[in-house]
Amino acid sequence: MDYSRFINVSGYSTPNISPSDIITEVEIIVEEPQHPSKNNLFGWEIVSTPIFAPNGEPIPGHKAIFRNDNGQVLQVCKESYTPTTNGRFTETIENFSNVTGYQIAALKEFEGGKKILTWLKGEVQNLAGLPAQNYLLIGNSHDSSSAFFVGQTSNIIRCANQFTERNQSLRAYHTTNNAVNIQAIERTIHHLHEQNGLLRSKMEKLDLRKFSGNERKQFIRSLLDIDNTEELSAQKQNKVLALDEAITRETADVGNNFLGLFMAVTFYTTHLLREKEKVFGNVFGNSYETNQKAMKILNQMI
């Protein structure tokens, strides 16, 4: 493929470099993908090019990462940034599928390919009496917004409430050790059933803890960052009402316990909370942060 064309990198900034110091149009000088693969599930790859000052001199220590199919710039970064290519990402997906027996359920790219996700469909598991479809989540970014990561997405079959647990130990940052760290993650994926067991234990712990009317109010205030003396805006009043109604709905089925409170939050984030781009499993954004915050608050209240 001929890459002798131009891309626009205006609007990107790098440490200690003003955007005005970066030439608006730069000729693509392609570096070969670091980990080419015969199979690439996404159909495109990332490549990099040096960036230049207006006088034509290369700016040392920095490069641009872009797509090889449409030339879209994904980020301008330091030279030390070591991306996980889509080829390597595909290889990891295939390795995980071979080890677990899980099949690919979905591939998704966001923000023009800056973020990519894959879900491998696993077994249905019982979370404190709630049947849930389990997915192995594998994610990566090309814009430094996240490391390469592995997680677990649960889709509650009864209500389609969704939440994701990212395993903080299964991450590979985009540094020179990126390839080695991904290999280490591939070796530890054999312990997937242990991760499933930990999630079940967490849900069972929530199921055993009943809550009072005051604790219900305390939970809502903590989740929405409401001060006792605060005069609520109309927007925050609507959030309180929506969350309170979600609690009434979910606890009617799940029980008057902390599991019911958590399910209410996942109902709220899955079905009611608006996001710029909704992601299955609530993997990113306010939905993910709200689910994580709810779990932290409940664990503190136990």
DAKA-V888812 format. One record per backbone hydrogen bond with DSSP energy under -0.5 kcal/mol. NH is the residue of the N-H (numbers start at 0). CO is the residue of the C=O. Records with the same first field share a line. If there is no record, write none. Layout:
BEGIN
NH->CO / CO
END
This chain:
BEGIN
2->0
4->2
6->25
8->6 / 23
11->8
13->16
16->13
20->17
21->18
22->51
25->6
27->4
29->27
30->47
35->32
42->39
46->65
48->63
50->61
52->56
55->52
58->50
59->57
61->58
62->76
63->48
64->74
65->46
66->71
67->44
70->66
73->64
74->64
76->62
78->60
80->77
81->173
82->80
84->82
88->84
89->85
90->86
91->87
92->88
93->89
94->90
95->91
96->92
97->93
98->94
99->95
100->96
102->120
104->118
105->118
107->116
109->114
112->109
113->109 / 110
114->109
115->139
116->107
117->137
118->105
119->135
120->102 / 118
121->133
124->131
126->124 / 129
127->125
129->126
130->128
131->124
132->154
133->122 / 131
134->152
135->119
136->134 / 150
137->117
138->148
139->115
141->113
142->113
147->171
148->138
149->169
150->136
151->164
152->134
153->162
154->132
155->153 / 160
156->130
157->130
159->155
161->265
162->153
164->151
165->163
166->149
167->165
169->166
170->168
171->147
174->172
177->174
180->176
181->177
182->178
183->179
184->180
185->181
186->182
187->183
188->184
189->186
190->187
191->188
193->190
194->190
195->191
196->192
197->193
198->194
199->195
200->196
201->197
202->198
203->199
204->200
205->201
206->202
207->203
208->204 / 205
209->207
210->255
215->211
216->212
217->213
218->214
219->215
220->216
221->217
222->218
223->219
224->221
225->220
226->224
229->226
231->229
236->232
237->233
238->234
239->235
240->236
241->237
242->238
243->239
244->240
245->241
246->242
247->243
248->244
249->245
250->246
251->247
252->248 / 249
253->249
254->250
256->254
257->205 / 208
258->205
260->256
261->257
262->258
263->259
264->260
265->261
266->262
267->263
268->264
269->265
270->266
271->266 / 267
272->267
281->278
287->283
288->284
289->285
290->286
291->287
292->288
293->289
294->290
295->291
296->292
297->293
298->294
299->295
300->296
301->297
END
